Amino acid sequence: MKSLFTTMALFGLALCLSAQEEPTDSLQGKKVVLDEVLVQAIRVTKEFPITFSNLDDEEIAIRNLGQDIPILMNYMPAVVTTSDAGAGVGYTGIRVRGSDATRVNVTINGIPYNDAESQGTFWVNMPDFASSTQSLQLQRGVGTSTNGAGAFGASLNLLTDGFSEEAFGQISSSVGSFSTFRNNVKFSTGLLNEHFELSGRLSRITSDGYIDRARSELESYFLQGVYKDENTLVKALLFGGHEITYQSWFGIDAETLRTNRTFNPAGIYTDENGNTQFYDKEEDNYKQDHFQLHWNENLNAYWNTNLALHYTRGRGYFEQFREDDDFATYGFEPITVNGEEVNTTDLIRRRWLDNDFYGFVFSTTYNKDRLQLISGGGYNIYEGDHFGEVIWAQFASDSEIRDRYYEDNSRKTDLNVYVKANYQLAKKWSLFGDLQYRGVAYSANGEDTGLVDDTFNFFNPKAGVTFDLNRNNNLYFSYARANREPNRNDYENGNPRPERLNDFELGWRYVSPSFQVNTNVYYMRYKDQLVLTGELNDVGAPLRANVGDSYRLGLEVDANIDLGDKWAIRPNIALSDNRNIDFIFQRDGEIQNLGNTKIAYSPQVVAGNILTYQPNQKLQLSLLSKFVGEQFMGNIDAEASILDSYSQTDFNVQYEWTTNSFIKSIVLSGLVNNIFDADIVSNGYFFTFDDDFSNPGTVTTVEGAGFYPQAGINFLVGATFNF
């Protein structure tokens, strides 16, 4: 591993030495435009000692043919993505530096998006949201996360569409493999009376999925009203979605992976004639609506304020066929049928989640001469109802319609206040400091969680320094502490402890018009890290457990190189060593110290590249490649838990045809995923259990694994009509 780090360090140095000696561009951040003030408190530029990458709407649009936001982020540094249905539509996931989505702090216009209880992000609830995204910034490490859940792997903040001064209309359609269809329509009134604008989008996506029956029926909307004048921006947003997806979270074992990659065990049962059947409504059905109101005010040349109110309403269920379930699970009393006692039954159940999330965030910004000072905070409340209903049963015993066989409630409050500053100490030196207090209270009373009533108080300091070697080169060093509370699923494993992270980042950047490179080394030291165990609970959610001391050490390099007027390459590579220190595990009935084991789902090598050819302004062709190294799905370095390395190559083309008619332009897009038809397995699970029945008097630890295969070669093509 050391040799790999040395090689990459030399590679980065060689890139710098081969760069232009007469720079014509600099590291100065671009001027903040009016819409960007909504995320000014949480975004950074190259003047800050933070490791980050940006993705704007032009880059998103080229590949935006209906796949989810994590899939569109696949080629960013240190990112690994996966799709339950195997083709990027439906449930998708993302990991950054080996940290899963529950550890990535996500905000939309500065408003927390992570589910307050599970801490995950479910993009399936807002399908086609990329079509309303102006830009996104991925900060690796702790970053500047100030609102919402603490970042333990990365912070991702999205900025939705800005206002348009000119009226427009847009119709977009795409079609592809697995009967995938995407249609959307967008519009804007343009600025009316130079102050008001109304814009919106409606979308519908359907797909059968690569995995058997992993179909998706997705609908979403986005509506925005804007008022602006010289010093004021008010934006009211209403957006949301409705998803119906057939469940595909179970995965398959190694033998089935070899013989029947697309097999989906969801909904399987045996009918009265002994035939295998699959229940046709084994699906999720969930709606989520978001309201945001933003008021930004420029008080004078130096002071700026932002206040935002938000409300999210979520409700829905997943439906399951259950074969020979015990009466006791549902509170049914045993009954007598034909003289025999019956205490099991086939049934169909729905498990509901009905929740509300609301609150406010605020910030003030002072920017004068050498000092930028930002202070702010937020207060958010989550209220969730969890309950289950039996909607049909072969033997219903004494139950009544709409009886709830379980019902529990949860509540979470989250208060945070912060102050951060970036001060230019001298011509070449800048200092950065950030202090945050966060208080969290969580209560729940579910059978899975037990009775929970926890309160957490966290102090999260950050500090850093930036040195501008010249107008093209700068170096930075930063330290950040993050503390984080357990999520709902963590309580299933007992009494979890909050986790703590100390994150050290050392980086170098070079920027010129035709060549940019970012290199950074990080060391993330954890205490009581809640790492993925590899196991899933009964609804397919990953389980985690505290592991004491652990660390992530890595080197990341990404570059953007123009090769003349027509060619460009964007390579990136992330090398890392991720370890649990003196990991304790019960194996074969004995507590064993396994030493420094590898952290689950943390590949040592993640690399990507985008090669682009643009012969003119109308046509662009890109070849995108990704490599993800071998990783373990558990923390005990078991051979059965290995997820093999894989490579993926996609081809993307876009052509714009401009006209002088009512239709201003037509944009044609094509995307061929996995052009070499590689057998890719990007995710899985691993479990162990103690077997003390096979050999009486002995205990043997049995291991097992499941896998989520991804689609072979597949395609999407689309057309966008701009009016």
Backbone hydrogen bonds, N-H to C=O, Kabsch-Sander energy under -0.5 kcal/mol:
donor,donor_aa,acceptor,acceptor_aa,energy
5,F,1,M,-2.1
6,T,2,K,-2.5
7,T,3,S,-2.5
8,M,4,L,-2.3
9,A,5,F,-2.3
10,L,6,T,-2.3
11,F,7,T,-2.2
12,G,8,M,-2.6
13,L,9,A,-2.1
14,A,10,L,-2.6
15,L,11,F,-2.1
16,C,12,G,-1.8
17,L,13,L,-2.4
18,S,14,A,-1.8
19,A,16,C,-1.3
27,L,471,R,-1.4
36,E,33,V,-0.6
37,V,33,V,-0.6
37,V,34,L,-1.2
38,L,35,D,-1.6
39,V,36,E,-1.4
40,Q,37,V,-0.6
42,I,39,V,-1.4
43,R,39,V,-2.0
48,F,45,T,-2.0
50,I,48,F,-1.7
52,F,50,I,-0.6
53,S,138,L,-1.8
55,L,136,L,-2.4
57,D,134,Q,-1.7
60,I,56,D,-2.2
61,A,57,D,-2.7
62,I,58,E,-1.1
63,R,59,E,-0.6
63,R,60,I,-0.9
64,N,60,I,-0.7
64,N,61,A,-0.5
65,L,63,R,-1.5
68,D,88,G,-2.2
72,L,68,D,-1.7
73,M,69,I,-1.2
73,M,70,P,-0.5
74,N,71,I,-1.3
76,M,73,M,-2.1
79,V,76,M,-1.4
80,V,95,R,-2.5
82,T,93,G,-1.9
84,D,91,Y,-2.3
85,A,91,Y,-0.6
93,G,82,T,-2.6
95,R,80,V,-2.7
96,V,99,S,-2.3
97,R,78,A,-2.0
99,S,96,V,-2.2
103,R,100,D,-2.2
104,V,101,A,-1.3
105,N,103,R,-0.6
105,N,154,A,-2.2
106,V,104,V,-0.5
107,T,156,L,-2.2
108,I,111,I,-2.6
109,N,107,T,-0.5
109,N,158,L,-3.3
111,I,108,I,-1.7
113,Y,106,V,-2.7
114,N,106,V,-1.0
115,D,120,G,-3.2
119,Q,115,D,-2.2
123,W,121,T,-0.7
125,N,122,F,-1.7
126,M,123,W,-2.0
129,F,126,M,-1.2
131,S,128,D,-1.5
132,S,129,F,-2.0
133,T,130,A,-1.5
134,Q,132,S,-0.5
134,Q,159,L,-2.6
135,S,159,L,-1.5
136,L,55,L,-2.4
137,Q,157,N,-2.3
138,L,53,S,-2.9
139,Q,137,Q,-0.6
139,Q,155,S,-3.3
140,R,51,T,-1.5
140,R,138,L,-0.6
141,G,153,G,-2.7
145,S,142,V,-1.1
152,F,103,R,-2.3
153,G,103,R,-1.4
154,A,103,R,-1.0
155,S,139,Q,-2.9
156,L,105,N,-3.6
157,N,137,Q,-2.3
158,L,107,T,-2.6
159,L,135,S,-2.8
160,T,158,L,-0.5
161,D,132,S,-1.9
168,F,188,S,-1.7
170,Q,186,K,-2.5
171,I,721,F,-2.2
172,S,184,N,-2.8
173,S,719,A,-2.5
174,S,182,R,-2.5
175,V,717,V,-2.7
176,G,180,T,-2.0
177,S,715,F,-2.3
180,T,176,G,-1.1
180,T,177,S,-0.8
181,F,206,T,-2.8
182,R,174,S,-2.4
183,N,204,R,-2.4
184,N,172,S,-2.7
185,V,202,L,-2.1
186,K,170,Q,-2.9
187,F,200,G,-2.0
188,S,168,F,-2.2
189,T,198,L,-2.3
191,L,165,E,-1.2
192,L,196,F,-4.1
195,H,192,L,-2.0
196,F,192,L,-2.3
197,E,226,V,-1.9
199,S,224,Q,-2.6
200,G,187,F,-1.9
201,R,222,F,-2.4
202,L,185,V,-2.0
203,S,220,S,-2.6
204,R,183,N,-2.4
205,I,218,L,-2.8
206,T,181,F,-2.4
207,S,216,S,-1.9
208,D,178,F,-3.0
209,G,178,F,-0.6
210,Y,85,A,-1.6
211,I,85,A,-1.8
212,D,262,T,-2.9
214,A,211,I,-2.1
215,R,213,R,-2.1
216,S,207,S,-3.0
217,E,244,I,-2.4
218,L,205,I,-3.3
219,E,242,H,-2.2
220,S,203,S,-2.0
221,Y,240,G,-2.1
222,F,201,R,-2.2
223,L,238,L,-2.5
224,Q,199,S,-2.9
225,G,236,A,-2.6
226,V,197,E,-2.7
227,Y,234,V,-2.6
228,K,195,H,-2.0
229,D,232,T,-2.1
233,L,296,N,-2.5
234,V,227,Y,-3.0
235,K,294,H,-2.3
236,A,225,G,-2.6
237,L,292,Q,-3.1
238,L,223,L,-2.7
239,F,290,H,-2.2
240,G,221,Y,-1.9
241,G,288,Q,-2.4
242,H,219,E,-2.7
243,E,286,Y,-2.7
244,I,217,E,-1.9
245,T,284,D,-1.2
246,Y,215,R,-2.3
247,Q,282,E,-2.4
252,I,707,F,-1.8
257,L,253,D,-2.2
258,R,254,A,-1.4
259,T,255,E,-1.6
260,N,256,T,-3.5
263,F,260,N,-1.9
268,I,265,P,-1.7
269,Y,277,Q,-2.4
271,D,275,N,-2.7
274,G,271,D,-2.2
277,Q,269,Y,-3.4
279,Y,267,G,-2.8
282,E,279,Y,-1.0
283,E,281,K,-2.1
284,D,245,T,-3.1
285,N,317,Y,-2.9
286,Y,243,E,-2.4
287,K,315,R,-2.8
288,Q,241,G,-2.5
289,D,313,R,-2.6
290,H,239,F,-3.7
291,F,311,Y,-2.6
292,Q,237,L,-2.4
293,L,309,L,-2.5
294,H,235,K,-3.1
295,W,307,L,-2.6
296,N,233,L,-3.3
297,E,305,T,-2.5
298,N,231,N,-3.1
299,L,297,E,-0.9
299,L,303,W,-1.4
300,N,303,W,-1.3
304,N,365,T,-2.2
305,T,297,E,-2.7
306,N,363,S,-2.8
307,L,295,W,-2.1
308,A,361,V,-2.8
309,L,293,L,-2.2
310,H,359,G,-2.3
311,Y,291,F,-2.2
312,T,357,F,-3.4
313,R,289,D,-2.8
314,G,312,T,-0.5
314,G,355,N,-2.4
315,R,287,K,-2.2
316,G,353,L,-1.5
317,Y,285,N,-2.4
318,F,351,R,-1.4
319,E,283,E,-2.8
320,Q,349,R,-2.4
322,R,320,Q,-0.5
322,R,347,L,-3.3
324,D,322,R,-0.5
325,D,345,T,-2.3
327,F,343,N,-2.9
329,T,326,D,-0.8
330,Y,327,F,-1.7
331,G,328,A,-0.9
332,F,327,F,-2.2
335,I,342,V,-2.1
337,V,335,I,-0.5
337,V,340,E,-3.1
340,E,337,V,-1.8
342,V,335,I,-3.7
345,T,325,D,-1.9
347,L,322,R,-2.6
348,I,392,W,-2.8
349,R,320,Q,-2.4
350,R,389,E,-2.9
351,R,318,F,-2.1
352,W,350,R,-0.6
352,W,387,F,-3.7
353,L,316,G,-2.7
354,D,385,D,-2.5
355,N,314,G,-3.0
356,D,383,E,-2.5
357,F,312,T,-2.3
358,Y,381,I,-2.3
359,G,310,H,-1.9
360,F,379,Y,-2.0
361,V,308,A,-2.2
362,F,377,G,-2.5
363,S,306,N,-2.4
364,T,375,S,-2.9
365,T,304,N,-3.4
366,Y,373,L,-3.0
367,N,302,Y,-2.1
368,K,371,L,-2.4
371,L,368,K,-2.5
372,Q,422,N,-2.1
373,L,366,Y,-3.2
374,I,420,K,-3.2
375,S,364,T,-2.1
376,G,418,Y,-2.3
377,G,362,F,-2.1
378,G,416,N,-2.5
379,Y,360,F,-2.3
380,N,414,D,-2.2
381,I,358,Y,-3.1
382,Y,412,K,-3.1
383,E,356,D,-2.7
384,G,410,S,-2.4
385,D,354,D,-2.7
386,H,408,D,-3.1
387,F,352,W,-1.4
388,G,406,Y,-1.8
389,E,350,R,-2.8
390,V,403,D,-0.7
391,I,348,I,-2.1
391,I,389,E,-0.6
392,W,348,I,-1.3
394,Q,346,D,-3.0
399,S,396,A,-2.3
403,D,400,E,-1.9
405,Y,388,G,-1.5
405,Y,403,D,-0.6
406,Y,388,G,-0.7
408,D,386,H,-2.9
410,S,384,G,-2.5
411,R,443,S,-2.3
412,K,382,Y,-2.5
413,T,441,A,-2.3
414,D,380,N,-2.4
415,L,439,G,-2.8
416,N,378,G,-2.5
417,V,437,Y,-2.1
418,Y,376,G,-2.7
419,V,435,L,-2.0
420,K,374,I,-3.4
421,A,433,G,-2.8
422,N,372,Q,-2.5
423,Y,431,L,-3.0
424,Q,370,R,-2.4
425,L,423,Y,-1.1
425,L,429,W,-0.9
426,A,429,W,-1.7
430,S,466,T,-2.3
431,L,423,Y,-3.2
432,F,464,G,-3.0
433,G,421,A,-2.4
434,D,462,K,-2.6
435,L,419,V,-2.7
436,Q,460,N,-1.0
437,Y,417,V,-2.7
438,R,458,F,-2.6
439,G,415,L,-3.0
440,V,456,F,-2.8
441,A,413,T,-2.0
442,Y,454,D,-2.9
443,S,411,R,-2.5
444,A,452,V,-1.8
445,N,409,N,-0.7
446,G,450,G,-0.5
450,G,446,G,-2.9
452,V,444,A,-3.1
452,V,450,G,-0.6
454,D,442,Y,-2.6
456,F,440,V,-3.3
458,F,438,R,-3.3
460,N,436,Q,-3.0
462,K,434,D,-2.6
463,A,479,Y,-2.8
464,G,432,F,-2.5
465,V,477,F,-2.7
466,T,430,S,-2.7
467,F,475,L,-3.1
468,D,428,K,-3.1
468,D,466,T,-0.5
469,L,467,F,-1.0
469,L,473,N,-1.0
470,N,473,N,-1.6
474,N,509,R,-2.0
475,L,467,F,-2.6
476,Y,507,G,-2.5
477,F,465,V,-2.2
478,S,505,E,-2.4
479,Y,463,A,-3.2
480,A,503,D,-2.1
481,R,461,P,-2.5
482,A,501,L,-2.4
484,R,499,E,-2.2
488,R,117,E,-2.2
490,D,487,N,-0.7
491,Y,487,N,-0.8
491,Y,488,R,-1.1
492,E,489,N,-1.5
493,N,490,D,-1.2
494,G,491,Y,-1.3
499,E,484,R,-2.2
500,R,527,K,-2.4
501,L,482,A,-2.8
502,N,525,R,-2.5
503,D,480,A,-3.2
503,D,501,L,-0.5
504,F,502,N,-0.5
504,F,523,Y,-2.4
505,E,478,S,-2.3
506,L,521,V,-2.8
507,G,476,Y,-2.8
508,W,519,T,-3.0
509,R,474,N,-2.6
510,Y,517,V,-2.6
511,V,472,N,-2.0
512,S,515,F,-1.4
516,Q,560,N,-2.2
517,V,510,Y,-2.3
518,N,558,D,-3.1
519,T,508,W,-2.7
520,N,556,E,-2.5
521,V,506,L,-3.1
522,Y,554,G,-2.5
523,Y,504,F,-2.3
524,M,552,R,-3.3
525,R,502,N,-2.7
525,R,523,Y,-0.6
526,Y,524,M,-0.6
526,Y,550,S,-3.0
527,K,500,R,-2.6
528,D,548,G,-2.5
529,Q,548,G,-1.0
531,V,529,Q,-1.2
531,V,545,A,-1.8
533,T,543,L,-2.5
534,G,543,L,-0.6
537,N,541,A,-2.4
540,G,537,N,-1.8
543,L,535,E,-2.5
545,A,531,V,-1.9
547,V,529,Q,-1.3
550,S,526,Y,-1.5
551,Y,579,R,-2.4
552,R,524,M,-2.2
553,L,577,D,-2.6
554,G,522,Y,-2.3
555,L,575,L,-2.8
556,E,520,N,-2.8
557,V,573,I,-2.5
558,D,518,N,-2.4
559,A,571,P,-2.5
560,N,516,Q,-2.8
561,I,569,I,-3.0
562,D,514,S,-3.0
563,L,561,I,-0.6
563,L,567,W,-2.9
564,G,562,D,-0.9
567,W,563,L,-0.9
568,A,612,T,-2.0
569,I,561,I,-2.5
570,R,610,I,-1.6
572,N,608,G,-2.6
573,I,557,V,-2.6
574,A,606,V,-2.6
575,L,555,L,-3.0
576,S,604,Q,-2.1
577,D,553,L,-3.0
579,R,551,Y,-2.3
580,N,597,T,-3.3
581,I,549,D,-2.5
582,D,580,N,-0.5
583,F,595,G,-3.1
585,F,592,Q,-2.6
587,R,585,F,-0.8
587,R,590,E,-2.6
590,E,587,R,-1.8
592,Q,585,F,-2.9
594,L,583,F,-3.1
594,L,592,Q,-0.8
597,T,580,N,-0.9
597,T,595,G,-1.2
599,I,578,N,-1.7
601,Y,632,F,-3.9
602,S,599,I,-0.8
604,Q,630,E,-0.8
606,V,574,A,-2.2
607,A,627,F,-2.7
608,G,572,N,-2.7
609,N,625,S,-2.1
611,L,623,L,-2.7
612,T,568,A,-3.2
612,T,610,I,-0.6
613,Y,621,L,-3.2
614,Q,566,K,-3.0
616,N,619,L,-0.8
620,Q,654,Q,-2.4
621,L,613,Y,-2.7
622,S,652,N,-3.1
623,L,611,L,-2.7
624,L,622,S,-0.5
624,L,650,D,-2.8
625,S,609,N,-2.7
626,K,648,Q,-2.7
627,F,607,A,-3.0
628,V,646,Y,-2.6
629,G,605,V,-3.3
631,Q,643,L,-2.2
633,M,641,S,-2.4
641,S,638,A,-1.4
642,I,639,E,-1.5
643,L,631,Q,-3.7
644,D,642,I,-0.6
646,Y,628,V,-2.2
648,Q,626,K,-2.7
650,D,624,L,-3.1
651,F,672,V,-2.5
652,N,622,S,-2.8
653,V,670,G,-2.5
654,Q,620,Q,-2.4
655,Y,668,L,-2.8
656,E,618,K,-2.0
657,W,655,Y,-0.5
657,W,666,I,-3.2
658,T,656,E,-0.6
659,T,664,K,-2.6
661,S,663,I,-0.8
664,K,662,F,-0.8
664,K,722,N,-1.8
665,S,722,N,-1.4
666,I,657,W,-2.6
667,V,720,T,-2.7
668,L,655,Y,-3.3
668,L,666,I,-0.6
669,S,718,G,-2.7
670,G,653,V,-2.6
671,L,716,L,-2.9
672,V,651,F,-3.0
673,N,671,L,-0.6
673,N,714,N,-2.6
675,I,649,T,-2.8
677,D,674,N,-2.4
680,I,678,A,-1.0
682,S,708,Y,-1.0
683,N,708,Y,-0.6
685,Y,706,G,-2.1
686,F,534,G,-2.1
687,F,704,G,-2.7
689,F,702,V,-1.9
691,D,689,F,-0.6
691,D,700,T,-3.3
692,D,690,D,-0.7
698,T,695,N,-2.1
700,T,691,D,-2.2
702,V,689,F,-3.3
702,V,700,T,-0.6
704,G,687,F,-2.3
706,G,685,Y,-2.4
707,F,252,I,-2.5
708,Y,683,N,-2.4
710,Q,680,I,-3.1
711,A,86,G,-2.8
714,N,673,N,-1.8
716,L,671,L,-2.3
717,V,175,V,-2.7
718,G,669,S,-2.7
719,A,173,S,-2.7
720,T,667,V,-2.4
721,F,171,I,-3.4
722,N,665,S,-2.7
722,N,720,T,-0.6
723,F,169,G,-3.4
